[in-house]
Amino acid sequence: MKEEKILQIINLSPSEDWVERIVEIHPMRQIFWASIIQACVFGFMLFSFWGISIGLEAEELDLRIPETDYDFRQIEEDSLLVQEAINKRFRFIDVKNEPTKRQLKTFYILNFIDMTTSYYMVNNHPNIREGNPLLPDHPSAAQFLTQKLITTPLIAANFEEGQLVFSNWILGVVIIKNLYLYNSASKCEEFNYHHTTGANVAC
């Protein structure tokens, strides 16, 4: 019996007699005492919040987010230094007229679009094959990625501004041409026939 009392105290569980007494109490009286207990708990919570606020005011904590003064000029210079480090690693031609950051960004974006669209088209159309002589007819994603990771940084590091701008235009034309071929080429497995108007003929 003593052990049961100890376990009840440790587990904060009421005795069976108390539970039976609660059941025997009139429901209205149960509601009355439950309301008093709830009010006491709510009052204790309000008192705790008040005490915490007093403590924070006493310590005079500054909870404001500090303003950060961004040096955009320094950020631009750092990005140019990163590109310069890449150029030193891959450059083997003396470039006198460096491409701008925007032209380089456009070059990388166009290469990514060309790679992803080409991979999708050659793997989802029976009559479209990769035209790059460095790749097989139906390259895998790894082959596309490897080819772009080798050629793109080399071109970006060794082309002058005019050459890179011309390359961007060529890449844009190639992407548009690929999209046109994908939408216009016949998907017939045996032949690729078009009407004299250029319209795709059904199989």
N, CA, C and O of each residue as an XYZ file, in Angstrom:
812
protein
N       0.834     -1.203      0.000
C       0.000      0.000      0.000
C       0.870      1.257      0.000
O       0.579      2.234     -0.690
N       1.945      1.208      0.790
C       2.854      2.335      0.864
C       3.536      2.562     -0.471
O       3.725      3.705     -0.887
N       3.911      1.473     -1.152
C       4.553      1.591     -2.458
C       3.602      2.229     -3.471
O       4.034      3.033     -4.296
N       2.312      1.882     -3.421
C       1.338      2.466     -4.338
C       1.226      3.967     -4.106
O       1.115      4.727     -5.068
N       1.251      4.413     -2.851
C       1.177      5.835     -2.553
C       2.389      6.565     -3.112
O       2.274      7.658     -3.665
N       3.573      5.931     -2.957
C       4.798      6.553     -3.475
C       4.722      6.698     -4.991
O       5.081      7.746     -5.527
N       4.261      5.660     -5.691
C       4.134      5.702     -7.147
C       3.135      6.773     -7.582
O       3.356      7.469     -8.574
N       2.020      6.904     -6.825
C       1.037      7.935     -7.158
C       1.635      9.327     -7.017
O       1.361     10.207     -7.833
N       2.444      9.530     -5.996
C       3.067     10.842     -5.789
C       4.070     11.137     -6.902
O       4.112     12.245     -7.437
N       4.891     10.115     -7.249
C       5.899     10.304     -8.304
C       5.233     10.605     -9.635
O       5.684     11.490    -10.363
N       4.166      9.884     -9.969
C       3.475     10.051    -11.256
C       2.434     11.160    -11.241
O       1.749     11.378    -12.240
N       2.305     11.871    -10.109
C       1.322     12.948     -9.967
C      -0.090     12.484    -10.325
O      -0.857     13.211    -10.956
N      -0.409     11.284     -9.918
C      -1.732     10.723    -10.207
C      -2.557     10.705     -8.918
O      -2.045     10.331     -7.863
N      -3.833     11.106     -8.995
C      -4.673     11.117     -7.778
C      -5.013      9.693     -7.342
O      -4.933      8.748     -8.127
N      -5.383      9.571     -6.103
C      -5.773      8.263     -5.585
C      -7.150      7.876     -6.118
O      -7.903      8.718     -6.606
N      -7.457      6.603     -6.015
C      -8.744      6.121     -6.525
C      -9.908      6.706     -5.725
O     -10.995      6.909     -6.265
N      -9.681      6.974     -4.448
C     -10.745      7.555     -3.632
C     -11.133      8.938     -4.146
O     -12.313      9.288     -4.185
N     -10.125      9.723     -4.540
C     -10.402     11.067     -5.053
C     -11.198     10.998     -6.347
O     -12.122     11.779     -6.572
N     -10.815     10.040     -7.195
C     -11.523      9.900     -8.474
C     -12.983      9.537     -8.226
O     -13.876     10.064     -8.890
N     -13.231      8.633     -7.265
C     -14.606      8.239     -6.956
C     -15.385      9.412     -6.364
O     -16.580      9.556     -6.625
N     -14.721     10.247     -5.574
C     -15.407     11.405     -4.998
C     -15.800     12.407     -6.087
O     -16.878     13.000     -6.038
N     -14.901     12.591     -7.083
C     -15.218     13.519     -8.171
C     -16.447     13.055     -8.935
O     -17.289     13.860     -9.331
N     -16.539     11.734     -9.137
C     -17.693     11.190     -9.848
C     -18.977     11.433     -9.074
O     -20.029     11.682     -9.662
N     -18.886     11.359     -7.750
C     -20.071     11.518     -6.912
C     -20.514     12.979     -6.785
O     -21.658     13.241     -6.415
N     -19.610     13.950     -7.092
C     -19.962     15.370     -6.954
C     -20.979     15.742     -8.026
O     -20.959     15.210     -9.135
N     -21.846     16.645     -7.680
C     -22.882     17.111     -8.602
C     -22.224     17.795     -9.810
O     -21.243     18.519     -9.640
N     -22.743     17.581    -11.020
C     -22.118     18.180    -12.226
C     -21.968     19.687    -12.137
O     -20.954     20.213    -12.597
N     -22.924     20.409    -11.567
C     -22.815     21.866    -11.475
C     -21.664     22.268    -10.558
O     -20.970     23.255    -10.802
N     -21.475     21.473     -9.485
C     -20.364     21.773     -8.592
C     -19.027     21.477     -9.283
O     -18.043     22.186     -9.072
N     -19.001     20.416    -10.117
C     -17.780     20.127    -10.874
C     -17.430     21.298    -11.788
O     -16.271     21.705    -11.867
N     -18.448     21.846    -12.487
C     -18.231     22.973    -13.383
C     -17.730     24.178    -12.602
O     -16.852     24.907    -13.063
N     -18.297     24.384    -11.408
C     -17.902     25.530    -10.574
C     -16.427     25.452    -10.206
O     -15.687     26.418    -10.392
N     -15.995     24.300     -9.682
C     -14.595     24.160     -9.270
C     -13.640     24.148    -10.464
O     -12.523     24.656    -10.372
N     -14.078     23.567    -11.582
C     -13.233     23.582    -12.783
C     -13.033     25.010    -13.288
O     -11.954     25.354    -13.771
N     -14.081     25.849    -13.175
C     -13.963     27.241    -13.610
C     -12.989     28.002    -12.720
O     -12.205     28.822    -13.199
N     -13.046     27.723    -11.425
C     -12.125     28.390    -10.499
C     -10.682     27.984    -10.801
O      -9.783     28.825    -10.831
N     -10.475     26.697    -11.021
C      -9.112     26.230    -11.330
C      -8.614     26.853    -12.630
O      -7.464     27.282    -12.718
N      -9.490     26.901    -13.644
C      -9.094     27.477    -14.932
C      -8.765     28.963    -14.780
O      -7.809     29.450    -15.384
N      -9.545     29.679    -13.982
C      -9.283     31.099    -13.757
C      -7.948     31.302    -13.052
O      -7.204     32.231    -13.366
N      -7.649     30.413    -12.083
C      -6.368     30.507    -11.377
C      -5.198     30.273    -12.326
O      -4.199     30.991    -12.275
N      -5.321     29.274    -13.186
C      -4.252     28.978    -14.147
C      -4.062     30.152    -15.103
O      -2.932     30.547    -15.387
N      -5.173     30.711    -15.601
C      -5.091     31.845    -16.511
C      -4.453     33.059    -15.827
O      -3.650     33.770    -16.431
N      -4.823     33.288    -14.551
C      -4.224     34.385    -13.808
C      -2.736     34.185    -13.599
O      -1.961     35.139    -13.673
N      -2.323     32.928    -13.335
C      -0.897     32.639    -13.175
C      -0.138     32.907    -14.473
O       0.990     33.399    -14.446
N      -0.762     32.580    -15.619
C      -0.121     32.844    -16.916
C       0.058     34.336    -17.139
O       1.113     34.777    -17.592
N      -0.997     35.134    -16.813
C      -0.885     36.583    -16.972
C       0.203     37.153    -16.058
O       0.963     38.034    -16.461
N       0.270     36.641    -14.824
C       1.304     37.095    -13.897
C       2.700     36.750    -14.419
O       3.631     37.542    -14.274
N       2.845     35.573    -15.025
C       4.144     35.172    -15.573
C       4.550     36.077    -16.733
O       5.705     36.490    -16.831
N       3.581     36.386    -17.622
C       3.881     37.281    -18.742
C       4.297     38.663    -18.238
O       5.227     39.276    -18.763
N       3.585     39.144    -17.201
C       3.926     40.447    -16.631
C       5.327     40.440    -16.040
O       6.080     41.400    -16.209
N       5.680     39.364    -15.348
C       7.017     39.269    -14.766
C       8.106     39.218    -15.834
O       9.165     39.825    -15.667
N       7.854     38.494    -16.939
C       8.837     38.414    -18.016
C       9.033     39.784    -18.664
O      10.160     40.185    -18.952
N       7.913     40.508    -18.895
C       8.025     41.829    -19.507
C       8.795     42.794    -18.615
O       9.578     43.607    -19.106
N       8.574     42.704    -17.295
C       9.323     43.556    -16.372
C      10.813     43.230    -16.437
O      11.657     44.125    -16.399
N      11.123     41.952    -16.535
C      12.527     41.560    -16.608
C      13.196     42.049    -17.877
O      14.349     42.479    -17.851
N      12.466     41.982    -19.006
C      13.035     42.456    -20.270
C      13.251     43.955    -20.257
O      14.256     44.445    -20.773
N      12.299     44.700    -19.661
C      12.464     46.148    -19.575
C      13.627     46.518    -18.677
O      14.318     47.505    -18.927
N      13.849     45.733    -17.631
C      14.948     46.033    -16.718
C      16.299     45.849    -17.397
O      17.236     46.607    -17.146
N      16.396     44.838    -18.257
C      17.669     44.578    -18.928
C      17.861     45.485    -20.149
O      18.960     45.539    -20.702
N      16.801     46.205    -20.581
C      16.871     47.120    -21.709
C      17.451     46.433    -22.946
O      18.440     46.890    -23.518
N      16.824     45.336    -23.345
C      17.279     44.604    -24.510
C      16.873     45.331    -25.778
O      15.749     45.822    -25.883
N      17.779     45.403    -26.740
C      17.498     46.010    -28.043
C      17.185     44.884    -29.025
O      18.080     44.197    -29.518
N      15.880     44.714    -29.296
C      15.443     43.629    -30.160
C      15.308     44.058    -31.618
O      14.801     43.290    -32.437
N      15.743     45.249    -31.954
C      15.651     45.703    -33.333
C      16.698     45.031    -34.209
O      17.816     44.768    -33.767
N      16.324     44.755    -35.455
C      17.262     44.148    -36.403
C      18.237     45.214    -36.868
O      17.817     46.257    -37.371
N      19.528     44.970    -36.710
C      20.500     45.997    -37.120
C      20.471     46.213    -38.635
O      20.339     45.264    -39.407
N      20.593     47.453    -39.035
C      20.604     47.779    -40.448
C      21.968     47.415    -41.050
O      23.019     47.746    -40.500
N      21.918     46.732    -42.187
C      23.136     46.309    -42.869
C      23.385     47.219    -44.057
O      22.538     47.357    -44.940
N      24.533     47.825    -44.070
C      24.895     48.713    -45.162
C      25.610     47.906    -46.239
O      26.807     47.639    -46.137
N      24.858     47.518    -47.280
C      25.438     46.710    -48.346
C      26.294     47.581    -49.262
O      25.868     48.643    -49.717
N      27.479     47.116    -49.513
C      28.375     47.811    -50.431
C      28.265     47.124    -51.790
O      29.001     46.183    -52.085
N      27.331     47.611    -52.615
C      27.092     46.959    -53.901
C      28.298     47.077    -54.828
O      28.541     46.203    -55.660
N      29.036     48.144    -54.679
C      30.241     48.285    -55.499
C      31.254     47.208    -55.153
O      31.905     46.648    -56.035
N      31.383     46.922    -53.861
C      32.301     45.870    -53.429
C      31.823     44.503    -53.903
O      32.630     43.661    -54.295
N      30.503     44.280    -53.866
C      29.950     43.010    -54.351
C      30.263     42.826    -55.830
O      30.625     41.731    -56.261
N      30.122     43.899    -56.609
C      30.419     43.836    -58.038
C      31.899     43.538    -58.268
O      32.257     42.735    -59.130
N      32.753     44.202    -57.480
C      34.191     43.966    -57.624
C      34.557     42.530    -57.252
O      35.416     41.923    -57.891
N      33.908     41.985    -56.219
C      34.190     40.603    -55.811
C      33.778     39.611    -56.895
O      34.489     38.640    -57.154
N      32.621     39.857    -57.534
C      32.179     38.962    -58.604
C      33.144     38.998    -59.779
O      33.401     37.979    -60.419
N      33.679     40.196    -60.057
C      34.671     40.303    -61.146
C      35.962     39.578    -60.783
O      36.610     38.990    -61.649
N      36.337     39.619    -59.503
C      37.527     38.900    -59.068
C      37.352     37.389    -59.208
O      38.285     36.675    -59.576
N      36.128     36.909    -58.905
C      35.843     35.477    -59.074
C      35.971     35.078    -60.533
O      36.583     34.059    -60.854
N      35.381     35.898    -61.433
C      35.479     35.604    -62.864
C      36.930     35.685    -63.333
O      37.357     34.908    -64.187
N      37.675     36.621    -62.773
C      39.090     36.742    -63.147
C      39.874     35.506    -62.724
O      40.760     35.049    -63.446
N      39.541     34.962    -61.539
C      40.214     33.743    -61.089
C      39.895     32.569    -62.014
O      40.763     31.749    -62.312
N      38.632     32.495    -62.469
C      38.254     31.434    -63.416
C      38.995     31.604    -64.726
O      39.460     30.632    -65.320
N      39.102     32.857    -65.176
C      39.795     33.122    -66.435
C      41.266     32.726    -66.369
O      41.809     32.171    -67.324
N      41.906     33.013    -65.239
C      43.318     32.656    -65.105
C      43.517     31.148    -65.151
O      44.545     30.667    -65.629
N      42.543     30.408    -64.659
C      42.686     28.957    -64.646
C      42.499     28.357    -66.035
O      43.187     27.400    -66.392
N      41.569     28.913    -66.829
C      41.245     28.322    -68.128
C      41.769     29.124    -69.311
O      41.661     28.662    -70.447
N      42.328     30.294    -69.092
C      42.721     31.159    -70.209
C      44.090     30.771    -70.746
O      45.045     30.569    -69.995
N      44.155     30.673    -72.063
C      45.435     30.459    -72.736
C      45.603     31.399    -73.926
O      46.547     31.263    -74.705
N      44.672     32.364    -74.063
C      44.734     33.381    -75.106
C      44.676     34.748    -74.432
O      43.918     34.955    -73.485
N      45.492     35.680    -74.937
C      45.507     37.027    -74.371
C      44.266     37.787    -74.841
O      44.142     38.120    -76.019
N      43.349     38.059    -73.905
C      42.100     38.755    -74.214
C      42.270     40.231    -73.854
O      42.546     40.570    -72.703
N      42.104     41.098    -74.840
C      42.280     42.526    -74.623
C      40.966     43.216    -74.262
O      40.949     44.138    -73.446
N      39.869     42.771    -74.869
C      38.565     43.388    -74.616
C      37.697     42.399    -73.844
O      37.069     41.519    -74.433
N      37.668     42.552    -72.515
C      36.972     41.599    -71.663
C      35.450     41.721    -71.831
O      34.930     42.831    -71.947
N      34.731     40.583    -71.844
C      33.252     40.644    -71.866
C      32.725     41.183    -70.533
O      33.379     41.070    -69.496
N      31.540     41.765    -70.588
C      30.926     42.272    -69.368
C      30.319     41.124    -68.563
O      30.154     40.010    -69.059
N      29.991     41.429    -67.307
C      29.381     40.416    -66.451
C      28.030     39.972    -67.008
O      27.687     38.791    -66.949
N      27.270     40.917    -67.548
C      25.956     40.592    -68.110
C      26.080     39.680    -69.326
O      25.283     38.757    -69.494
N      27.072     39.934    -70.171
C      27.278     39.091    -71.354
C      27.684     37.675    -70.949
O      27.242     36.704    -71.562
N      28.520     37.556    -69.925
C      28.925     36.235    -69.445
C      27.742     35.490    -68.831
O      27.573     34.290    -69.050
N      26.921     36.213    -68.057
C      25.744     35.580    -67.461
C      24.793     35.080    -68.546
O      24.254     33.977    -68.449
N      24.592     35.899    -69.581
C      23.733     35.491    -70.697
C      24.293     34.261    -71.384
O      23.540     33.369    -71.777
N      25.599     34.207    -71.531
C      26.242     33.062    -72.182
C      26.004     31.776    -71.401
O      25.679     30.744    -71.988
N      26.164     31.832    -70.088
C      25.959     30.634    -69.261
C      24.486     30.205    -69.263
O      24.186     29.013    -69.317
N      23.572     31.176    -69.206
C      22.142     30.841    -69.205
C      21.732     30.193    -70.522
O      20.995     29.208    -70.527
N      22.208     30.744    -71.642
C      21.867     30.179    -72.955
C      22.438     28.770    -73.113
O      21.794     27.906    -73.707
N      23.623     28.537    -72.594
C      24.196     27.198    -72.656
C      23.380     26.203    -71.839
O      23.193     25.058    -72.248
N      22.898     26.647    -70.685
C      22.062     25.766    -69.864
C      20.758     25.436    -70.575
O      20.319     24.286    -70.574
N      20.129     26.457    -71.188
C      18.886     26.212    -71.932
C      19.129     25.284    -73.101
O      18.335     24.378    -73.355
N      20.224     25.504    -73.818
C      20.549     24.647    -74.962
C      20.761     23.202    -74.534
O      20.300     22.279    -75.206
N      21.455     23.003    -73.419
C      21.738     21.648    -72.937
C      20.461     20.928    -72.513
O      20.237     19.783    -72.905
N      19.623     21.591    -71.715
C      18.421     20.930    -71.193
C      17.402     20.645    -72.295
O      16.815     19.564    -72.339
N      17.192     21.624    -73.191
C      16.223     21.400    -74.273
C      16.710     20.331    -75.244
O      15.918     19.514    -75.715
N      18.002     20.331    -75.545
C      18.541     19.316    -76.460
C      18.401     17.917    -75.878
O      18.042     16.971    -76.579
N      18.692     17.800    -74.578
C      18.559     16.487    -73.940
C      17.115     16.001    -73.985
O      16.860     14.828    -74.258
N      16.176     16.899    -73.718
C      14.761     16.510    -73.752
C      14.335     16.120    -75.164
O      13.626     15.130    -75.338
N      14.749     16.867    -76.156
C      14.281     16.632    -77.522
C      14.820     15.331    -78.101
O      14.067     14.569    -78.707
N      16.108     15.066    -77.926
C      16.678     13.852    -78.519
C      16.183     12.588    -77.819
O      16.261     11.495    -78.378
N      15.679     12.738    -76.607
C      15.183     11.573    -75.875
C      13.667     11.419    -75.933
O      13.127     10.438    -75.421
N      12.967     12.387    -76.555
C      11.512     12.306    -76.633
C      10.982     12.427    -78.055
O       9.774     12.547    -78.260
N      11.869     12.397    -79.026
C      11.443     12.457    -80.430
C      12.226     11.406    -81.217
O      13.456     11.388    -81.156
N      11.532     10.523    -81.960
C      12.233      9.423    -82.639
C      13.115      9.869    -83.804
O      14.032      9.140    -84.183
N      12.863     11.043    -84.382
C      13.600     11.458    -85.578
C      14.506     12.655    -85.351
O      14.970     13.262    -86.317
N      14.769     13.008    -84.105
C      15.692     14.103    -83.813
C      16.947     13.533    -83.166
O      16.888     12.749    -82.219
N      18.087     13.955    -83.714
C      19.391     13.504    -83.214
C      20.259     14.715    -82.914
O      20.065     15.791    -83.481
N      21.197     14.530    -82.036
C      22.085     15.609    -81.652
C      23.009     15.966    -82.823
O      23.630     15.090    -83.425
N      23.089     17.265    -83.138
C      23.909     17.713    -84.261
C      25.321     18.097    -83.881
O      26.139     18.367    -84.761
N      25.634     18.129    -82.588
C      26.992     18.470    -82.156
C      27.934     17.318    -82.491
O      27.712     16.195    -82.040
N      28.997     17.581    -83.286
C      29.917     16.483    -83.657
C      30.694     15.907    -82.486
O      31.269     14.824    -82.596
N      30.717     16.624    -81.355
C      31.429     16.125    -80.177
C      30.611     15.125    -79.379
O      31.124     14.511    -78.443
N      29.326     14.951    -79.744
C      28.434     14.077    -78.995
C      27.810     13.039    -79.917
O      27.720     13.256    -81.126
N      27.373     11.897    -79.350
C      26.668     10.892    -80.168
C      25.273     11.372    -80.556
O      24.851     12.462    -80.169
N      24.561     10.544    -81.326
C      23.229     10.934    -81.792
C      22.244     11.136    -80.645
O      21.433     12.062    -80.675
N      22.313     10.277    -79.643
C      21.405     10.378    -78.488
C      22.239     10.399    -77.195
O      22.356      9.377    -76.519
N      22.811     11.548    -76.858
C      23.678     11.619    -75.676
C      22.886     11.459    -74.381
O      21.702     11.787    -74.301
N      23.574     10.948    -73.387
C      22.977     10.863    -72.048
C      23.136     12.210    -71.343
O      23.834     13.100    -71.829
N      22.485     12.343    -70.204
C      22.591     13.584    -69.431
C      24.028     13.827    -68.984
O      24.488     14.969    -68.965
N      24.737     12.766    -68.626
C      26.136     12.898    -68.200
C      27.017     13.382    -69.346
O      27.914     14.199    -69.137
N      26.766     12.884    -70.555
C      27.553     13.317    -71.710
C      27.295     14.784    -72.041
O      28.228     15.532    -72.334
N      26.019     15.196    -71.993
C      25.696     16.608    -72.213
C      26.398     17.480    -71.179
O      27.021     18.485    -71.519
N      26.290     17.088    -69.920
C      26.842     17.887    -68.837
C      28.361     17.973    -68.923
O      28.935     19.041    -68.712
N      29.009     16.861    -69.228
C      30.465     16.849    -69.336
C      30.943     17.759    -70.458
O      31.905     18.510    -70.294
N      30.263     17.688    -71.599
C      30.645     18.520    -72.745
C      30.483     20.010    -72.425
O      31.343     20.818    -72.777
N      29.386     20.372    -71.759
C      29.155     21.776    -71.423
C      30.118     22.262    -70.341
O      30.570     23.406    -70.389
N      30.436     21.411    -69.369
C      31.346     21.816    -68.307
C      32.767     22.045    -68.816
O      33.535     22.795    -68.213
N      33.113     21.397    -69.929
C      34.454     21.581    -70.492
C      34.495     22.779    -71.435
O      35.376     23.632    -71.324
N      33.548     22.842    -72.355
C      33.607     23.866    -73.398
C      33.153     25.256    -72.923
O      33.732     26.267    -73.320
N      32.119     25.303    -72.078
C      31.572     26.612    -71.695
C      32.574     27.476    -70.929
O      32.745     28.636    -71.303
N      33.254     26.985    -69.872
C      34.242     27.839    -69.189
C      35.420     28.223    -70.084
O      35.951     29.327    -69.964
N      35.834     27.319    -70.984
C      36.943     27.629    -71.884
C      36.584     28.778    -72.817
O      37.383     29.692    -73.019
N      35.380     28.733    -73.387
C      34.937     29.809    -74.287
C      34.788     31.112    -73.514
O      35.216     32.166    -73.983
N      34.177     31.046    -72.321
C      33.972     32.259    -71.525
C      35.288     32.904    -71.116
O      35.359     34.124    -70.977
N      36.313     32.115    -70.925
C      37.599     32.645    -70.472
C      38.476     33.145    -71.613
O      39.384     33.941    -71.375
N      38.231     32.703    -72.846
C      39.141     33.017    -73.951
C      38.520     33.849    -75.069
O      39.218     34.231    -76.008
N      37.222     34.137    -74.986
C      36.572     34.947    -76.015
C      36.571     36.418    -75.598
O      36.388     36.744    -74.425
N      36.777     37.286    -76.563
C      36.649     38.717    -76.314
C      35.175     39.118    -76.348
O      34.309     38.299    -76.656
N      34.902     40.365    -76.037
C      33.521     40.813    -75.911
C      32.726     40.583    -77.195
O      31.628     40.029    -77.151
N      33.268     41.002    -78.330
C      32.556     40.840    -79.597
C      32.313     39.383    -79.942
O      31.244     39.024    -80.436
N      33.305     38.546    -79.681
C      33.157     37.117    -79.966
C      32.095     36.482    -79.080
O      31.329     35.634    -79.538
N      32.046     36.884    -77.819
C      31.062     36.300    -76.908
C      29.649     36.767    -77.265
O      28.703     35.982    -77.197
N      29.504     38.030    -77.641
C      28.194     38.521    -78.072
C      27.707     37.746    -79.292
O      26.537     37.371    -79.372
N      28.615     37.508    -80.243
C      28.261     36.732    -81.434
C      27.859     35.305    -81.048
O      26.910     34.754    -81.605
N      28.579     34.713    -80.098
C      28.245     33.364    -79.633
C      26.872     33.328    -78.984
O      26.128     32.364    -79.161
N      26.529     34.368    -78.234
C      25.206     34.423    -77.606
C      24.100     34.463    -78.654
O      23.073     33.801    -78.504
N      24.309     35.239    -79.714
C      23.321     35.285    -80.786
C      23.190     33.930    -81.477
O      22.083     33.493    -81.791
N      24.321     33.271    -81.712
C      24.294     31.942    -82.341
C      23.549     30.953    -81.460
O      22.737     30.168    -81.951
N      23.819     30.986    -80.171
C      23.130     30.077    -79.252
C      21.625     30.338    -79.248
O      20.832     29.398    -79.225
N      21.232     31.610    -79.272
C      19.807     31.932    -79.312
C      19.136     31.398    -80.568
O      18.030     30.862    -80.506
N      19.810     31.545    -81.716
C      19.263     31.038    -82.983
C      19.173     29.513    -82.962
O      18.197     28.939    -83.447
N      20.188     28.858    -82.402
C      20.195     27.394    -82.324
C      19.038     26.895    -81.457
O      18.376     25.920    -81.812
N      18.792     27.553    -80.330
C      17.698     27.140    -79.440
C      16.356     27.274    -80.150
O      15.518     26.375    -80.074
N      16.148     28.403    -80.846
C      14.889     28.613    -81.575
C      14.732     27.578    -82.689
O      13.639     27.055    -82.905
N      15.823     27.287    -83.392
C      15.769     26.287    -84.466
C      15.431     24.911    -83.911
O      14.635     24.179    -84.499
N      16.033     24.558    -82.784
C      15.745     23.257    -82.174
C      14.276     23.136    -81.783
O      13.657     22.093    -81.990
N      13.722     24.203    -81.220
C      12.304     24.186    -80.855
C      11.420     24.034    -82.093
O      10.416     23.323    -82.061
N      11.794     24.699    -83.174
C      11.018     24.582    -84.413
C      11.082     23.150    -84.961
O      10.062     22.597    -85.372
N      12.273     22.556    -84.967
C      12.413     21.194    -85.468
C      11.622     20.206    -84.616
O      11.005     19.281    -85.143
N      11.642     20.401    -83.316
C      10.933     19.479    -82.433
C       9.430     19.529    -82.679
O       8.758     18.499    -82.626
N       8.905     20.711    -82.945
C       7.464     20.862    -83.138
C       7.018     20.555    -84.567
O       5.844     20.264    -84.793
N       7.935     20.615    -85.536
C       7.539     20.430    -86.929
C       7.944     19.071    -87.507
O       7.315     18.600    -88.454
N       8.965     18.443    -86.964
C       9.434     17.168    -87.524
C       8.407     16.068    -87.265
O       7.774     16.011    -86.211
N       8.266     15.200    -88.261
C       7.326     14.087    -88.129
C       7.822     13.094    -87.084
O       9.018     12.827    -86.971
N       6.876     12.559    -86.329
C       7.224     11.569    -85.313
C       7.039     10.138    -85.821
O       7.023      9.194    -85.030
N       6.901      9.979    -87.140
C       6.813      8.639    -87.716
C       8.143      7.920    -87.537
O       9.206      8.505    -87.742
N       8.078      6.664    -87.159
C       9.297      5.907    -86.887
C      10.050      5.554    -88.164
O      11.279      5.493    -88.155
N       9.329      5.321    -89.269
C       9.961      4.812    -90.484
C      10.440      5.922    -91.413
O      11.449      5.741    -92.094
N       9.750      7.072    -91.467
C      10.140      8.138    -92.383
C       9.763      9.480    -91.788
O       9.045      9.568    -90.792
N      10.261     10.505    -92.419
C       9.999     11.867    -91.963
C       9.504     12.655    -93.166
O      10.300     13.267    -93.878
N       8.181     12.643    -93.399
C       7.599     13.215    -94.597
C       6.856     14.487    -94.263
O       6.117     14.540    -93.280
N       7.050     15.536    -95.090
C       6.352     16.793    -94.948
C       5.685     17.188    -96.249
O       6.161     16.846    -97.331
N       4.588     17.903    -96.142
C       3.907     18.428    -97.300
C       4.746     19.567    -97.888
O       5.644     20.095    -97.232
N       4.435     19.937    -99.146
C       5.194     21.020    -99.792
C       5.091     22.325    -99.038
O       5.952     23.193    -99.175
N       4.044     22.473    -98.241
C       3.887     23.691    -97.448
C       4.773     23.680    -96.201
O       4.920     24.695    -95.520
N       5.359     22.516    -95.917
C       6.182     22.401    -94.705
C       5.434     21.853    -93.520
O       6.018     21.648    -92.456
N       4.134     21.609    -93.687
C       3.333     21.100    -92.566
C       3.666     19.640    -92.308
O       3.987     18.888    -93.229
N       3.584     19.257    -91.062
C       3.870     17.875    -90.677
C       2.733     16.963    -91.135
O       1.563     17.238    -90.867
N       3.084     15.868    -91.833
C       2.103     14.926    -92.327
C       1.959     13.793    -91.328
O       2.959     13.245    -90.862
N       0.718     13.433    -90.991
C       0.469     12.363    -90.023
C       0.965     11.038    -90.579
O       0.997     10.835    -91.793
N       1.347     10.151    -89.694
C       1.852      8.832    -90.107
C       0.730      7.978    -90.686
O       0.965      6.838    -91.086
